[in-house]
Amino acid sequence: MSEAGPAEPSGDADARAVAALLGRPPAGAFSVAVRAADGTPMVIANAPFLDDGSPMPTRYWLVDARLRDEVSRLESEGGVRQAEAAVDPDRVAAAHRHYAAERDALVPPGHPGPVPAGGVGGTRRGVKCLHAHLAWWLVGGDDPVGDWVAARLGVTRRAGPNPAP
């Protein structure tokens, strides 16, 4: 894996690919932030609001089927508790703040109504979703939980445009 360059706007092919990976159509606008070597979307960057106007707290979404399954397996084996025990809580809190600031910068000033809240995975503290942490880490986020997950799964990233595994 590698770090992402700028996210690419989604087109019809990406919308079909992401729908197939999710098992449903995306509920809001997104761009592809990280691609596999074959061009398949791995991580998408969500808009801060869904098509129906609901806030979307999760900026980065892991859509790669293989990684999603591996992270789910890690979670089912107690990975969330293990990550919380292994990673400095101050670094996790800082990651939540940076993630929220990045997402919140996309909310139009003076937006009337509810706005997204929380940090990685929509939580304000601790660890909620290893998938969301790994997704942000793959995009290049300074996420110590994503780094912990990547180490457990043997996932690496390297600099370059449109990353590939």
Buried (B, 14 or more C-beta within 10 A) or exposed (E): BBBBBEBBEBEEEBBEBBEBBBEEEBEBBBBBBBBBEEEBBBBBBBBBBBEEEEBBBBBBBBBBBEBBEBBEEBBEEEBBEBBBEBBEEEBBBBBBEBBBEBBEEEBEEEEEEEBBEBBBBBBEEBBBBBBBBBBBBBBBBEBBBBBBBBEBBEBEBEEEEBBBB
